[in-house]
Amino acid sequence: MKRILTLLILIGTTLLSQAGNYKNYKVSVYVRAYEVEKMKDLNWLDSTWTIISNQIKVDKIYLETHRDLLIVPDETLEQAKHYFLDKGLEVGGGITYTIDESNNFETFCYSNPEHREIVQQIAEHTARHFDDFILDDFFFTSCKSDIEIEAKGDLSWTEYRTKLMTKSGKELVLDPAKKVNPNVKVIIKYPNWYDHFQGLGFDLQNGPHLFDGVWTGTETRDPSYAQHLQNYLSYNIIRYFDNLRPGYNFGGWVDAGGSNMGMDRYAEQLWLTMFAKAPEIMLFAYNQLTDVQLRPEIHRKQWQGTGTSFDYDEMMKPVQLPDGKTVTPSTIARVAAVALEQADEVVGQLGKPIGIKSYKPYHSLGDDFLQNYLGMIGLPMDMYSEFPEDQKVVLLTEQAKYDGDIVNKMKKQLQKGGDVVITSSLLKAIENDIVDIAELRAGEKNALVNDFGFWGNTEKDILIPQVLYQTNDAWEIVSAGRPLTNGVSGYPMLLRTQYSKGNLYVITIPDDFGNLYDLPDGVLNAFRQVMSKDLGMYIEGPAKVSLFVYDNNTFIVESFLDEPVTIQLVSTEDLSAISDISEGVTIEKLPEETPSFFSRRMKGSEKTSKFRVTLMPHSYRVFKKN
């Protein structure tokens, strides 16, 4: 009887630990080697952990063993590890392979024998303490030492580094770590600048299968600065890495870098990561959760108090602790807690994310990060490194030029009755090959446009490439000029030509991708209608409103605008109403209206049901089709 009781207690304990603090995902915290080294002082450890744990529930902690040539001693690692195990947390490890972050993120030189030995020793050191560890962002190389120059020989830097880092991952990290600890799982965390990975040695073709899994950098920070990573990337990159090796993308990773833009911005990165159905979220880092203080003059934006999804004032209310005491929120840890608890209420009701399948061959460049801009104009993205063969519509950006057989794949899609949408940049890259489908050209000249006819106009001039075609073999669906109404030259923004049973569309992308946000609603609506045939719905309205669609008839709309916005949700099914899961209300279908000029021009245009929805600034709403 005693044995049975003990077994039941063990089972109950196991189920409790599996349940965690959240219903749909784990919440974890990464600790840099700098802070882990300080954990030799138990008073410092206990005081800092109290700040974090009083504001947010955490399921797992990752203790870094190395960064910038600081290797945390065994005894400190073990003391910190057992401290958190005693608190009921799971504990994993981490490595950042940098020599000096402050020196332009100085990396190791992986053809240098001395560096190779250090890299291997760090992996072995970490494997002795943990059964799983993550390689933070920097398992790449930017080294151009004389040793590397000689080793590269006639190869390009991309070819050389990709081969070098793939081989080094196995020889210096995986094999030595597993020799020390056969049970260890080594996970590589890929950062957010995915389009340029191959140039520094990240190998997305082999890496996700070589390592035991991947983590995903979903931090986007200020979209206008440096990397120009748009808000939508926090969702899109999870989906992309999921598709590289389904089931082995273990989580998303967000830091406090965007908090200076307001706490809405920080919370939004967390939401978007979870909307992509990441099984775990990493809060980077321990020091940020203790040190980034809440400052209303910076973090509380002017739209707060208007019913936004993130409520700064509500977040600042005292937190009640298990012992009945209360603490006042003081750091960004409380923002993360509120955002993740809120998302946890709806994520479990969402199915598998679906989107417009966009083909990105491995190690390809061109139209860099464009899919994130398209996501920001309401086009749900789903990126694949194999050509999709199961879709009504396939999107091809300039990246597709890396596939030498791309035109034949396009023909096959068109001949089966599907559509292909290509960007003007891809047209220019393959115009000599595409002539068998249609004689189209992306001219050498550009045009300044600001007038889109009855589709609307813009306050600023937009520079676009001039797409040229044979009259009557192709037709402009949407045109742009300066201005068209005065009879001046116009150029296509959306062009269609037929081939076999399908349609080839060319979507003209402005030279500055950010000008996509300046396009009139009517132009964006045309893009959305053409490209959303696999989704069963699309939105009508301005840019900076995104749509997220799932396979169980649920969907999310989120606004990244600083003011309220009213949009229309358009379903190609005959629906009488939709339910707002997040607000608990039902929205009735709008009265039927006369089809638009664009819809009348679109052969086989389907009957639609429309619903009007208002979104507050930087807010989301979650819906289900009735």
Secondary structure by P-SEA (a helix, b strand, c coil): caaaaaaaaaaaaaaaaaacccccbbbbbbbcaaaaaacccaaaaaaaaaaaaacccccbbbbbcccccccccaaaaaaaaaaaaaaccccbbbbbbcccccccccccccccaaaaaaaaaaaaaaaacccbbbbccccccccccaaaaaaaccccaaaaaaaaaaaaaaaccaaaaaaacccbbbbbbbcccccccccccccccccccccccccccccccccccccccccccccaaaaaaaaaccccccbbbbccccccccaaaaaaaaaaaaaacccbbbcccaaaaacccccccccccccccccccccccccccccccccccccccccaaaaaaaaaaaaaacccccccccccbbbbccccccccaaaaaaaaacbbbbbbccccccccbbbbccccccccaaaaaaaaaaaabbbbbbcaaaaaacccccccccccccccbbbbbccccccccccbbbbbcbbbbcccccccccccccccccccbbbbcbbbbbcccbbbbbbbbcccccccccccaaaaaaaaaaccccccccccccccbbbbbcccccbbbbbcccbbbbbbbbbccccccccccccbbbbbbccccccccccccccccccbbbbbbbbcccbbbbbbcc
